[in-house]
Amino acid sequence: MASPPPPTIFAPARRRAMRARMRQLERRPDAPGFLAEDMAEDVLDRLAFLRHQPARALVIGDTSGRLAQALAAQGCAITRADPAPAGDEHAIDEEHPVPDEGFDLIVQLGTLATVNDLPGAMLHIRRALSPGGLAVLTLCGAGSVPALRAIMTETDGDRPAARIHPQVDVRAGGDLLQRCGFAEPMSDSRTLDVRYRSLRRLVADLRAQGLGNCLARPGPLLGKAGLARAEAAFAAMADGEGRVTERFAILTMSGWNKAVRPPKF
């Protein structure tokens, strides 16, 4: 009997539009890129620790280009991809088979957070690895944007609306790696705190880094009255310097392809 399709949590069209808007906003001189930079730096640190020197790598979602450039400088042949490609990047939809295989390394920076079939996407990634290949998958996981979540809860009052994406925690990440047949699975999380003077700047930073709302059934628009309540809730949370600290919990999942038998779903 065939497995039932995964629930439709995210709207693919909204996801692509959100990503395309991010690619436009990242061209601005003052565009925030701290998440992409942090993820790329962390991956490079992990590869150095593992002493894994791939000959061929697929890099997905590396908007800054830092990771691809560093790997290329080490003699690695790079294939770049993104759901909203730019320049020499290939278009990719992680919920379908990766269009090539035989990679020694596949790195995904941020884009798996909004796929409907996360286990299926991870399974396609493992199958695209060569035997002994490594996958490093990063995304904003459970514990991210707690300040914004509290502000929206306060704003909506007795009628809470779906405004924040569901998030994967460390334990679920480890379970997913095992389910998808990765060997030596590792799942861990670290936090990045950023201080904001206004709610508008916080929301603008989220949108500019591809973290806007792409739910299939998003909540209603706030309107002027709702926005005023949200800004009042932000002000009530501010510290003595008038700032609110927002937290980003970056989940990293990694595992190897040891040519094990693909799991059955």
CYANA upper distance limits for C-alpha pairs under 8 A (distance plus 0.5 A):
  3 SER  CA    265 PHE  CA      7.22
  6 PRO  CA    116 ASN  CA      7.02
  6 PRO  CA    117 ASP  CA      6.30
  7 PRO  CA    116 ASN  CA      7.20
  7 PRO  CA    117 ASP  CA      8.46
  8 THR  CA    116 ASN  CA      6.38
  8 THR  CA    216 ALA  CA      7.33
  9 ILE  CA    116 ASN  CA      6.44
  9 ILE  CA    215 LEU  CA      6.39
  9 ILE  CA    216 ALA  CA      6.07
  9 ILE  CA    217 ARG  CA      8.13
 10 PHE  CA     14 ARG  CA      8.34
 10 PHE  CA     15 ARG  CA      7.74
 10 PHE  CA    114 THR  CA      6.80
 10 PHE  CA    115 VAL  CA      7.24
 10 PHE  CA    116 ASN  CA      6.58
 10 PHE  CA    214 CYS  CA      6.23
 10 PHE  CA    215 LEU  CA      4.81
 10 PHE  CA    216 ALA  CA      5.12
 10 PHE  CA    217 ARG  CA      8.40
 11 ALA  CA     15 ARG  CA      6.59
 11 ALA  CA    214 CYS  CA      6.42
 11 ALA  CA    215 LEU  CA      6.23
 11 ALA  CA    216 ALA  CA      4.88
 12 PRO  CA     16 ARG  CA      6.72
 12 PRO  CA    214 CYS  CA      8.41
 13 ALA  CA     17 ALA  CA      6.70
 14 ARG  CA     18 MET  CA      6.44
 14 ARG  CA    214 CYS  CA      5.65
 14 ARG  CA    215 LEU  CA      8.23
 14 ARG  CA    216 ALA  CA      8.50
 15 ARG  CA     19 ARG  CA      6.69
 15 ARG  CA    114 THR  CA      7.75
 15 ARG  CA    214 CYS  CA      5.86
 16 ARG  CA     20 ALA  CA      6.55
 16 ARG  CA     83 PRO  CA      6.96
 16 ARG  CA     84 ALA  CA      6.81
 17 ALA  CA     21 ARG  CA      6.60
 18 MET  CA     22 MET  CA      6.78
 18 MET  CA    207 ARG  CA      8.13
 18 MET  CA    210 GLY  CA      6.59
 18 MET  CA    211 LEU  CA      8.43
 18 MET  CA    212 GLY  CA      7.11
 18 MET  CA    213 ASN  CA      8.47
 18 MET  CA    214 CYS  CA      7.63
 19 ARG  CA     23 ARG  CA      6.84
 19 ARG  CA     83 PRO  CA      7.54
 19 ARG  CA     84 ALA  CA      6.31
 19 ARG  CA    210 GLY  CA      6.00
 20 ALA  CA     24 GLN  CA      7.00
 20 ALA  CA     84 ALA  CA      5.83
 21 ARG  CA     25 LEU  CA      6.72
 21 ARG  CA    207 ARG  CA      8.49
 21 ARG  CA    208 ALA  CA      8.05
 21 ARG  CA    210 GLY  CA      8.32
 22 MET  CA     26 GLU  CA      6.53
 22 MET  CA    207 ARG  CA      7.05
 22 MET  CA    208 ALA  CA      5.40
 22 MET  CA    209 GLN  CA      6.35
 22 MET  CA    210 GLY  CA      5.83
 23 ARG  CA     27 ARG  CA      7.55
 23 ARG  CA     63 THR  CA      8.25
 23 ARG  CA     84 ALA  CA      7.97
 23 ARG  CA     86 ALA  CA      8.25
 23 ARG  CA    208 ALA  CA      8.47
 24 GLN  CA     28 ARG  CA      8.36
 25 LEU  CA     31 ALA  CA      7.07
 25 LEU  CA    208 ALA  CA      6.13
 26 GLU  CA     31 ALA  CA      5.68
 26 GLU  CA     32 PRO  CA      7.83
 26 GLU  CA     33 GLY  CA      8.10
 26 GLU  CA    208 ALA  CA      6.98
 26 GLU  CA    209 GLN  CA      8.23
 27 ARG  CA     31 ALA  CA      7.36
 31 ALA  CA    208 ALA  CA      7.47
 32 PRO  CA    205 ASP  CA      6.73
 32 PRO  CA    208 ALA  CA      7.28
 32 PRO  CA    209 GLN  CA      7.61
 33 GLY  CA     37 GLU  CA      6.63
 33 GLY  CA     64 SER  CA      8.08
 33 GLY  CA    209 GLN  CA      7.24
 34 PHE  CA     38 ASP  CA      6.43
 35 LEU  CA     39 MET  CA      6.59
 35 LEU  CA    209 GLN  CA      7.96
 36 ALA  CA     40 ALA  CA      6.62
 36 ALA  CA     62 ASP  CA      7.42
 36 ALA  CA     63 THR  CA      7.37
 36 ALA  CA     64 SER  CA      7.06
 36 ALA  CA    109 LEU  CA      7.62
 36 ALA  CA    110 GLY  CA      8.42
 36 ALA  CA    209 GLN  CA      8.46
 37 GLU  CA     41 GLU  CA      6.65
 37 GLU  CA     64 SER  CA      7.40
 37 GLU  CA     66 ARG  CA      7.97
 38 ASP  CA     42 ASP  CA      6.63
 39 MET  CA     43 VAL  CA      6.76
 39 MET  CA    109 LEU  CA      7.10
 39 MET  CA    138 THR  CA      7.56
 39 MET  CA    250 ILE  CA      8.47
 40 ALA  CA     44 LEU  CA      6.86
 40 ALA  CA     62 ASP  CA      7.94
 40 ALA  CA     66 ARG  CA      7.16
 40 ALA  CA     67 LEU  CA      5.80
 40 ALA  CA    109 LEU  CA      8.03
 41 GLU  CA     45 ASP  CA      6.79
 41 GLU  CA     67 LEU  CA      7.92
 42 ASP  CA     46 ARG  CA      6.76
 43 VAL  CA     47 LEU  CA      6.71
 43 VAL  CA     67 LEU  CA      8.40
 43 VAL  CA    136 VAL  CA      7.82
 44 LEU  CA     48 ALA  CA      6.70
 44 LEU  CA     67 LEU  CA      7.65
 45 ASP  CA     49 PHE  CA      6.74
 46 ARG  CA     50 LEU  CA      6.64
 47 LEU  CA     51 ARG  CA      6.30
 47 LEU  CA     52 HIS  CA      5.92
 47 LEU  CA     53 GLN  CA      7.94
 48 ALA  CA     52 HIS  CA      7.27
 53 GLN  CA     74 GLN  CA      8.43
 53 GLN  CA     76 CYS  CA      8.34
 54 PRO  CA     76 CYS  CA      6.61
 54 PRO  CA    104 ASP  CA      5.72
 54 PRO  CA    105 LEU  CA      6.53
 55 ALA  CA     75 GLY  CA      7.54
 55 ALA  CA     76 CYS  CA      5.15
 55 ALA  CA     77 ALA  CA      6.57
 55 ALA  CA    104 ASP  CA      6.93
 56 ARG  CA     76 CYS  CA      5.95
 56 ARG  CA     77 ALA  CA      5.19
 56 ARG  CA     78 ILE  CA      6.58
 56 ARG  CA     79 THR  CA      8.41
 56 ARG  CA    102 GLY  CA      8.45
 56 ARG  CA    103 PHE  CA      5.84
 56 ARG  CA    104 ASP  CA      5.96
 56 ARG  CA    105 LEU  CA      7.15
 57 ALA  CA     76 CYS  CA      7.33
 57 ALA  CA     77 ALA  CA      6.75
 57 ALA  CA     78 ILE  CA      5.61
 57 ALA  CA     79 THR  CA      6.71
 57 ALA  CA    103 PHE  CA      5.84
 57 ALA  CA    104 ASP  CA      6.33
 57 ALA  CA    105 LEU  CA      5.12
 57 ALA  CA    106 ILE  CA      6.15
 57 ALA  CA    107 VAL  CA      8.25
 58 LEU  CA     78 ILE  CA      6.55
 58 LEU  CA     79 THR  CA      5.30
 58 LEU  CA     80 ARG  CA      6.43
 58 LEU  CA     81 ALA  CA      7.89
 58 LEU  CA    103 PHE  CA      7.05
 58 LEU  CA    105 LEU  CA      6.83
 58 LEU  CA    106 ILE  CA      5.22
 58 LEU  CA    107 VAL  CA      6.87
 59 VAL  CA     67 LEU  CA      8.43
 59 VAL  CA     68 ALA  CA      7.27
 59 VAL  CA     78 ILE  CA      7.62
 59 VAL  CA     79 THR  CA      6.71
 59 VAL  CA     80 ARG  CA      5.43
 59 VAL  CA     81 ALA  CA      6.76
 59 VAL  CA    106 ILE  CA      6.39
 59 VAL  CA    107 VAL  CA      5.42
 59 VAL  CA    108 GLN  CA      6.62
 59 VAL  CA    109 LEU  CA      8.47
 60 ILE  CA     80 ARG  CA      6.44
 60 ILE  CA     81 ALA  CA      5.26
 60 ILE  CA     82 ASP  CA      5.90
 60 ILE  CA    106 ILE  CA      8.23
 60 ILE  CA    107 VAL  CA      6.59
 60 ILE  CA    108 GLN  CA      5.17
 60 ILE  CA    109 LEU  CA      6.65
 60 ILE  CA    111 THR  CA      8.25
 61 GLY  CA     80 ARG  CA      8.44
 61 GLY  CA     81 ALA  CA      7.03
 61 GLY  CA     82 ASP  CA      5.57
 61 GLY  CA     83 PRO  CA      8.19
 61 GLY  CA    108 GLN  CA      6.55
 61 GLY  CA    109 LEU  CA      5.48
 61 GLY  CA    110 GLY  CA      7.02
 61 GLY  CA    111 THR  CA      6.79
 62 ASP  CA     66 ARG  CA      7.75
 62 ASP  CA     67 LEU  CA      7.16
 62 ASP  CA     68 ALA  CA      7.73
 62 ASP  CA     80 ARG  CA      8.21
 62 ASP  CA     82 ASP  CA      8.33
 62 ASP  CA    108 GLN  CA      8.18
 62 ASP  CA    109 LEU  CA      6.57
 65 GLY  CA     69 GLN  CA      6.59
 66 ARG  CA     70 ALA  CA      6.67
 67 LEU  CA     71 LEU  CA      6.72
 68 ALA  CA     72 ALA  CA      6.52
 68 ALA  CA     78 ILE  CA      7.07
 68 ALA  CA     80 ARG  CA      8.04
 69 GLN  CA     73 ALA  CA      6.62
 70 ALA  CA     74 GLN  CA      7.17
 71 LEU  CA     75 GLY  CA      7.31
 71 LEU  CA     76 CYS  CA      6.04
 71 LEU  CA     77 ALA  CA      8.47
 71 LEU  CA     78 ILE  CA      8.01
 72 ALA  CA     76 CYS  CA      5.28
 72 ALA  CA     77 ALA  CA      6.73
 72 ALA  CA     78 ILE  CA      6.97
 79 THR  CA     89 GLU  CA      7.93
 79 THR  CA     90 HIS  CA      8.32
 80 ARG  CA     88 ASP  CA      7.71
 80 ARG  CA     89 GLU  CA      5.29
 80 ARG  CA     90 HIS  CA      6.67
 81 ALA  CA     85 PRO  CA      6.89
 81 ALA  CA     89 GLU  CA      5.17
 81 ALA  CA     90 HIS  CA      4.84
 81 ALA  CA     91 ALA  CA      6.18
 81 ALA  CA     92 ILE  CA      6.52
 82 ASP  CA     86 ALA  CA      8.38
 82 ASP  CA     89 GLU  CA      7.00
 82 ASP  CA     90 HIS  CA      6.83
 82 ASP  CA     91 ALA  CA      5.96
 82 ASP  CA     92 ILE  CA      6.11
 83 PRO  CA     91 ALA  CA      5.99
 83 PRO  CA     92 ILE  CA      5.57
 83 PRO  CA     93 ASP  CA      6.54
 83 PRO  CA    111 THR  CA      8.32
 84 ALA  CA     91 ALA  CA      6.93
 84 ALA  CA     92 ILE  CA      8.48
 85 PRO  CA     89 GLU  CA      5.65
 85 PRO  CA     90 HIS  CA      6.37
 85 PRO  CA     91 ALA  CA      5.87
 92 ILE  CA     98 VAL  CA      7.87
 93 ASP  CA     98 VAL  CA      8.25
 94 GLU  CA     98 VAL  CA      7.26
 94 GLU  CA    112 LEU  CA      8.05
 94 GLU  CA    115 VAL  CA      8.01
 94 GLU  CA    121 ALA  CA      5.61
 94 GLU  CA    124 HIS  CA      8.01
 94 GLU  CA    125 ILE  CA      8.42
 95 GLU  CA    115 VAL  CA      7.36
 95 GLU  CA    116 ASN  CA      8.19
 95 GLU  CA    117 ASP  CA      6.72
 95 GLU  CA    118 LEU  CA      7.95
 95 GLU  CA    120 GLY  CA      6.74
 95 GLU  CA    121 ALA  CA      5.16
 95 GLU  CA    124 HIS  CA      8.21
 96 HIS  CA    120 GLY  CA      8.38
 96 HIS  CA    121 ALA  CA      7.31
 96 HIS  CA    124 HIS  CA      7.52
 97 PRO  CA    121 ALA  CA      8.26
 97 PRO  CA    124 HIS  CA      5.65
 97 PRO  CA    125 ILE  CA      8.18
 98 VAL  CA    124 HIS  CA      6.60
 98 VAL  CA    125 ILE  CA      7.08
 98 VAL  CA    128 ALA  CA      6.91
100 ASP  CA    128 ALA  CA      7.01
101 GLU  CA    127 ARG  CA      7.76
101 GLU  CA    128 ALA  CA      4.51
101 GLU  CA    129 LEU  CA      6.49
101 GLU  CA    130 SER  CA      7.52
102 GLY  CA    128 ALA  CA      6.33
102 GLY  CA    129 LEU  CA      5.66
102 GLY  CA    130 SER  CA      4.74
102 GLY  CA    131 PRO  CA      8.44
103 PHE  CA    128 ALA  CA      6.86
103 PHE  CA    129 LEU  CA      5.22
103 PHE  CA    130 SER  CA      5.80
103 PHE  CA    133 GLY  CA      7.13
104 ASP  CA    129 LEU  CA      6.45
104 ASP  CA    130 SER  CA      6.08
104 ASP  CA    131 PRO  CA      8.35
104 ASP  CA    132 GLY  CA      7.64
104 ASP  CA    133 GLY  CA      4.73
104 ASP  CA    134 LEU  CA      6.73
105 LEU  CA    129 LEU  CA      7.33
105 LEU  CA    133 GLY  CA      6.03
105 LEU  CA    134 LEU  CA      5.36
105 LEU  CA    135 ALA  CA      6.24
105 LEU  CA    136 VAL  CA      8.38
106 ILE  CA    125 ILE  CA      7.81
106 ILE  CA    129 LEU  CA      7.68
106 ILE  CA    133 GLY  CA      8.48
106 ILE  CA    134 LEU  CA      6.96
106 ILE  CA    135 ALA  CA      5.25
106 ILE  CA    136 VAL  CA      6.91
107 VAL  CA    135 ALA  CA      6.31
107 VAL  CA    136 VAL  CA      5.35
107 VAL  CA    137 LEU  CA      6.29
108 GLN  CA    112 LEU  CA      7.95
108 GLN  CA    136 VAL  CA      6.93
108 GLN  CA    137 LEU  CA      5.27
108 GLN  CA    138 THR  CA      6.56
109 LEU  CA    137 LEU  CA      6.91
109 LEU  CA    138 THR  CA      5.66
109 LEU  CA    139 LEU  CA      6.90
110 GLY  CA    137 LEU  CA      8.27
110 GLY  CA    138 THR  CA      6.04
110 GLY  CA    139 LEU  CA      4.70
110 GLY  CA    140 CYS  CA      7.26
111 THR  CA    115 VAL  CA      8.24
111 THR  CA    139 LEU  CA      7.42
112 LEU  CA    118 LEU  CA      7.42
112 LEU  CA    121 ALA  CA      8.38
112 LEU  CA    137 LEU  CA      8.40
112 LEU  CA    138 THR  CA      8.29
112 LEU  CA    139 LEU  CA      7.11
113 ALA  CA    139 LEU  CA      6.29
113 ALA  CA    140 CYS  CA      7.37
113 ALA  CA    141 GLY  CA      8.24
113 ALA  CA    167 GLN  CA      7.95
114 THR  CA    214 CYS  CA      8.21
115 VAL  CA    121 ALA  CA      8.27
117 ASP  CA    121 ALA  CA      6.69
118 LEU  CA    122 MET  CA      6.69
119 PRO  CA    123 LEU  CA      6.62
119 PRO  CA    176 LEU  CA      6.81
119 PRO  CA    179 ARG  CA      8.19
119 PRO  CA    180 CYS  CA      7.09
120 GLY  CA    124 HIS  CA      6.79
120 GLY  CA    180 CYS  CA      8.50
121 ALA  CA    125 ILE  CA      6.90
122 MET  CA    126 ARG  CA      6.80
122 MET  CA    177 LEU  CA      8.23
122 MET  CA    180 CYS  CA      7.10
123 LEU  CA    127 ARG  CA      6.76
123 LEU  CA    180 CYS  CA      5.71
123 LEU  CA    181 GLY  CA      8.13
124 HIS  CA    128 ALA  CA      6.83
125 ILE  CA    129 LEU  CA      7.23
125 ILE  CA    135 ALA  CA      8.04
126 ARG  CA    135 ALA  CA      7.68
126 ARG  CA    180 CYS  CA      8.11
126 ARG  CA    181 GLY  CA      8.27
126 ARG  CA    182 PHE  CA      7.57
126 ARG  CA    256 TRP  CA      8.42
126 ARG  CA    257 ASN  CA      6.73
127 ARG  CA    257 ASN  CA      8.39
129 LEU  CA    133 GLY  CA      5.72
129 LEU  CA    134 LEU  CA      7.58
129 LEU  CA    135 ALA  CA      8.23
129 LEU  CA    257 ASN  CA      6.89
130 SER  CA    257 ASN  CA      7.50
131 PRO  CA    257 ASN  CA      6.02
131 PRO  CA    258 LYS  CA      5.96
131 PRO  CA    259 ALA  CA      5.86
132 GLY  CA    256 TRP  CA      6.60
132 GLY  CA    257 ASN  CA      5.70
132 GLY  CA    258 LYS  CA      5.78
132 GLY  CA    259 ALA  CA      7.96
133 GLY  CA    256 TRP  CA      6.13
133 GLY  CA    257 ASN  CA      5.84
133 GLY  CA    258 LYS  CA      8.11
134 LEU  CA    254 SER  CA      7.69
134 LEU  CA    255 GLY  CA      6.37
134 LEU  CA    256 TRP  CA      5.03
134 LEU  CA    257 ASN  CA      6.92
135 ALA  CA    254 SER  CA      5.91
135 ALA  CA    255 GLY  CA      6.06
135 ALA  CA    256 TRP  CA      6.83
136 VAL  CA    252 THR  CA      7.43
136 VAL  CA    253 MET  CA      6.36
136 VAL  CA    254 SER  CA      4.93
136 VAL  CA    255 GLY  CA      7.45
137 LEU  CA    252 THR  CA      6.13
137 LEU  CA    253 MET  CA      5.57
137 LEU  CA    254 SER  CA      6.62
138 THR  CA    250 ILE  CA      7.31
138 THR  CA    251 LEU  CA      6.09
138 THR  CA    252 THR  CA      4.89
138 THR  CA    253 MET  CA      6.82
139 LEU  CA    250 ILE  CA      6.22
139 LEU  CA    251 LEU  CA      5.91
139 LEU  CA    252 THR  CA      7.20
140 CYS  CA    144 SER  CA      6.89
140 CYS  CA    167 GLN  CA      7.98
140 CYS  CA    248 PHE  CA      7.01
140 CYS  CA    249 ALA  CA      6.13
140 CYS  CA    250 ILE  CA      5.11
140 CYS  CA    251 LEU  CA      6.37
141 GLY  CA    167 GLN  CA      5.52
141 GLY  CA    168 VAL  CA      5.47
141 GLY  CA    169 ASP  CA      6.28
141 GLY  CA    170 VAL  CA      8.44
141 GLY  CA    189 SER  CA      8.28
141 GLY  CA    248 PHE  CA      8.40
141 GLY  CA    249 ALA  CA      6.03
141 GLY  CA    250 ILE  CA      6.16
141 GLY  CA    251 LEU  CA      5.63
142 ALA  CA    166 PRO  CA      8.41
142 ALA  CA    167 GLN  CA      5.17
142 ALA  CA    168 VAL  CA      5.73
142 ALA  CA    169 ASP  CA      5.25
142 ALA  CA    170 VAL  CA      8.32
142 ALA  CA    249 ALA  CA      7.00
142 ALA  CA    251 LEU  CA      8.36
143 GLY  CA    167 GLN  CA      8.30
143 GLY  CA    169 ASP  CA      8.44
143 GLY  CA    247 ARG  CA      8.06
143 GLY  CA    248 PHE  CA      7.59
143 GLY  CA    249 ALA  CA      6.07
144 SER  CA    167 GLN  CA      8.45
144 SER  CA    247 ARG  CA      6.15
144 SER  CA    248 PHE  CA      4.90
144 SER  CA    249 ALA  CA      5.32
144 SER  CA    250 ILE  CA      8.30
145 VAL  CA    149 ARG  CA      6.74
145 VAL  CA    246 GLU  CA      6.28
145 VAL  CA    247 ARG  CA      5.82
145 VAL  CA    248 PHE  CA      6.38
146 PRO  CA    150 ALA  CA      6.64
146 PRO  CA    246 GLU  CA      7.32
146 PRO  CA    247 ARG  CA      7.13
147 ALA  CA    151 ILE  CA      6.67
147 ALA  CA    244 VAL  CA      8.18
147 ALA  CA    245 THR  CA      7.81
147 ALA  CA    246 GLU  CA      6.14
147 ALA  CA    247 ARG  CA      8.03
148 LEU  CA    152 MET  CA      6.62
148 LEU  CA    246 GLU  CA      8.01
149 ARG  CA    153 THR  CA      6.67
149 ARG  CA    164 ILE  CA      7.38
150 ALA  CA    154 GLU  CA      6.67
151 ILE  CA    155 THR  CA      6.58
151 ILE  CA    230 ALA  CA      6.44
151 ILE  CA    233 ALA  CA      6.12
151 ILE  CA    234 PHE  CA      6.83
152 MET  CA    156 ASP  CA      6.54
152 MET  CA    160 PRO  CA      8.46
152 MET  CA    163 ARG  CA      8.19
152 MET  CA    230 ALA  CA      7.10
153 THR  CA    157 GLY  CA      6.68
153 THR  CA    160 PRO  CA      6.68
154 GLU  CA    230 ALA  CA      7.94
154 GLU  CA    233 ALA  CA      7.32
155 THR  CA    226 GLY  CA      6.87
155 THR  CA    229 ARG  CA      6.01
155 THR  CA    230 ALA  CA      5.78
155 THR  CA    233 ALA  CA      7.74
156 ASP  CA    160 PRO  CA      5.49
156 ASP  CA    161 ALA  CA      7.31
156 ASP  CA    226 GLY  CA      8.18
161 ALA  CA    218 PRO  CA      8.19
161 ALA  CA    219 GLY  CA      5.38
161 ALA  CA    220 PRO  CA      7.78
162 ALA  CA    217 ARG  CA      7.97
162 ALA  CA    218 PRO  CA      6.14
162 ALA  CA    219 GLY  CA      5.38
163 ARG  CA    213 ASN  CA      7.17
163 ARG  CA    215 LEU  CA      8.37
163 ARG  CA    218 PRO  CA      6.58
163 ARG  CA    219 GLY  CA      6.15
164 ILE  CA    213 ASN  CA      7.40
165 HIS  CA    213 ASN  CA      7.62
165 HIS  CA    215 LEU  CA      7.56
168 VAL  CA    172 ALA  CA      6.71
168 VAL  CA    173 GLY  CA      7.06
168 VAL  CA    251 LEU  CA      8.40
169 ASP  CA    173 GLY  CA      6.66
169 ASP  CA    251 LEU  CA      7.83
170 VAL  CA    174 GLY  CA      6.88
170 VAL  CA    187 SER  CA      6.12
170 VAL  CA    188 ASP  CA      6.15
170 VAL  CA    189 SER  CA      6.98
170 VAL  CA    251 LEU  CA      7.27
171 ARG  CA    175 ASP  CA      6.80
171 ARG  CA    187 SER  CA      7.80
172 ALA  CA    176 LEU  CA      6.60
173 GLY  CA    177 LEU  CA      6.87
173 GLY  CA    187 SER  CA      6.29
173 GLY  CA    253 MET  CA      6.80
174 GLY  CA    178 GLN  CA      6.93
174 GLY  CA    185 PRO  CA      6.88
174 GLY  CA    186 MET  CA      6.77
174 GLY  CA    187 SER  CA      5.67
174 GLY  CA    253 MET  CA      7.62
175 ASP  CA    179 ARG  CA      6.57
176 LEU  CA    180 CYS  CA      6.62
177 LEU  CA    181 GLY  CA      6.95
177 LEU  CA    182 PHE  CA      5.92
177 LEU  CA    185 PRO  CA      6.34
177 LEU  CA    186 MET  CA      8.40
177 LEU  CA    253 MET  CA      7.88
177 LEU  CA    254 SER  CA      8.14
177 LEU  CA    255 GLY  CA      7.41
178 GLN  CA    182 PHE  CA      6.14
178 GLN  CA    183 ALA  CA      7.83
178 GLN  CA    185 PRO  CA      7.07
179 ARG  CA    263 PRO  CA      7.21
180 CYS  CA    262 PRO  CA      7.67
180 CYS  CA    263 PRO  CA      6.52
181 GLY  CA    257 ASN  CA      8.23
181 GLY  CA    260 VAL  CA      7.23
181 GLY  CA    261 ARG  CA      7.77
181 GLY  CA    262 PRO  CA      6.60
181 GLY  CA    263 PRO  CA      6.52
182 PHE  CA    255 GLY  CA      5.56
182 PHE  CA    256 TRP  CA      5.87
182 PHE  CA    257 ASN  CA      6.21
182 PHE  CA    258 LYS  CA      7.97
183 ALA  CA    255 GLY  CA      6.06
183 ALA  CA    256 TRP  CA      5.43
183 ALA  CA    257 ASN  CA      6.63
183 ALA  CA    258 LYS  CA      6.72
184 GLU  CA    255 GLY  CA      6.11
184 GLU  CA    256 TRP  CA      6.89
185 PRO  CA    253 MET  CA      7.85
185 PRO  CA    254 SER  CA      6.32
185 PRO  CA    255 GLY  CA      5.01
185 PRO  CA    256 TRP  CA      7.80
186 MET  CA    252 THR  CA      8.48
186 MET  CA    253 MET  CA      6.19
186 MET  CA    254 SER  CA      5.72
186 MET  CA    255 GLY  CA      6.83
187 SER  CA    251 LEU  CA      7.70
187 SER  CA    252 THR  CA      6.25
187 SER  CA    253 MET  CA      5.00
187 SER  CA    254 SER  CA      7.07
188 ASP  CA    251 LEU  CA      6.36
188 ASP  CA    252 THR  CA      6.04
188 ASP  CA    253 MET  CA      7.25
189 SER  CA    249 ALA  CA      6.82
189 SER  CA    250 ILE  CA      5.92
189 SER  CA    251 LEU  CA      4.88
189 SER  CA    252 THR  CA      6.64
190 ARG  CA    249 ALA  CA      6.13
190 ARG  CA    250 ILE  CA      5.90
190 ARG  CA    251 LEU  CA      7.28
191 THR  CA    247 ARG  CA      7.06
191 THR  CA    248 PHE  CA      6.04
191 THR  CA    249 ALA  CA      4.90
191 THR  CA    250 ILE  CA      6.51
192 LEU  CA    247 ARG  CA      6.26
192 LEU  CA    248 PHE  CA      5.58
192 LEU  CA    249 ALA  CA      6.93
192 LEU  CA    250 ILE  CA      8.06
193 ASP  CA    245 THR  CA      6.88
193 ASP  CA    246 GLU  CA      6.18
193 ASP  CA    247 ARG  CA      4.99
193 ASP  CA    248 PHE  CA      6.77
194 VAL  CA    245 THR  CA      6.07
194 VAL  CA    246 GLU  CA      5.83
194 VAL  CA    247 ARG  CA      6.89
195 ARG  CA    243 ARG  CA      6.47
195 ARG  CA    244 VAL  CA      5.98
195 ARG  CA    245 THR  CA      4.74
195 ARG  CA    246 GLU  CA      6.58
196 TYR  CA    201 ARG  CA      7.38
196 TYR  CA    202 LEU  CA      6.79
196 TYR  CA    243 ARG  CA      5.65
196 TYR  CA    244 VAL  CA      5.74
196 TYR  CA    245 THR  CA      6.79
196 TYR  CA    246 GLU  CA      7.93
197 ARG  CA    201 ARG  CA      7.88
197 ARG  CA    242 GLY  CA      6.57
197 ARG  CA    243 ARG  CA      5.07
197 ARG  CA    244 VAL  CA      7.02
198 SER  CA    202 LEU  CA      7.05
198 SER  CA    231 GLU  CA      8.33
198 SER  CA    234 PHE  CA      7.97
198 SER  CA    243 ARG  CA      7.90
198 SER  CA    244 VAL  CA      8.40
199 LEU  CA    203 VAL  CA      6.73
199 LEU  CA    230 ALA  CA      8.38
199 LEU  CA    231 GLU  CA      6.70
199 LEU  CA    234 PHE  CA      6.87
200 ARG  CA    204 ALA  CA      6.52
201 ARG  CA    205 ASP  CA      6.59
202 LEU  CA    206 LEU  CA      6.92
203 VAL  CA    207 ARG  CA      6.81
204 ALA  CA    208 ALA  CA      6.57
205 ASP  CA    209 GLN  CA      6.79
206 LEU  CA    210 GLY  CA      6.90
206 LEU  CA    211 LEU  CA      5.34
206 LEU  CA    212 GLY  CA      6.47
207 ARG  CA    211 LEU  CA      5.85
207 ARG  CA    212 GLY  CA      5.32
213 ASN  CA    218 PRO  CA      7.71
214 CYS  CA    218 PRO  CA      7.81
222 LEU  CA    226 GLY  CA      5.06
222 LEU  CA    227 LEU  CA      6.27
223 GLY  CA    227 LEU  CA      6.57
224 LYS  CA    228 ALA  CA      6.65
225 ALA  CA    229 ARG  CA      6.87
226 GLY  CA    230 ALA  CA      6.69
227 LEU  CA    231 GLU  CA      6.64
228 ALA  CA    232 ALA  CA      6.65
229 ARG  CA    233 ALA  CA      6.65
230 ALA  CA    234 PHE  CA      6.69
231 GLU  CA    235 ALA  CA      6.68
232 ALA  CA    236 ALA  CA      6.71
233 ALA  CA    237 MET  CA      6.96
234 PHE  CA    238 ALA  CA      6.98
234 PHE  CA    244 VAL  CA      7.73
235 ALA  CA    242 GLY  CA      7.86
237 MET  CA    244 VAL  CA      6.77
238 ALA  CA    242 GLY  CA      5.46
238 ALA  CA    243 ARG  CA      5.31
238 ALA  CA    244 VAL  CA      5.22
239 ASP  CA    243 ARG  CA      5.94
239 ASP  CA    244 VAL  CA      6.89
